[in-house]
Amino acid sequence: MERDIRDGAEHCRRLAAEYPWVASERQFFGRPGGDYDWAARDPEAAFADLEKAEATLGRLGSGLNKRARYPDPNPNPRPD
């Protein structure tokens, strides 16, 4: 059990080093009603929502010309 605790702590340290946002958001992890309330979230439902969103994005993205650019809304800005 002590080994599991050490492995878990090491994994958390690696994640915090790899993802800078973890340090600033850590205080919110596990708080009831928050974005990181793991008990209130259903991982299977969240994964299903993600798959649905990715499928929709794939359908929408296939009809777009990715080389086309939107025109600049302010092509000649006045200097201040």
Beta strands, then each sheet from edge to edge (+ up, - down):
end
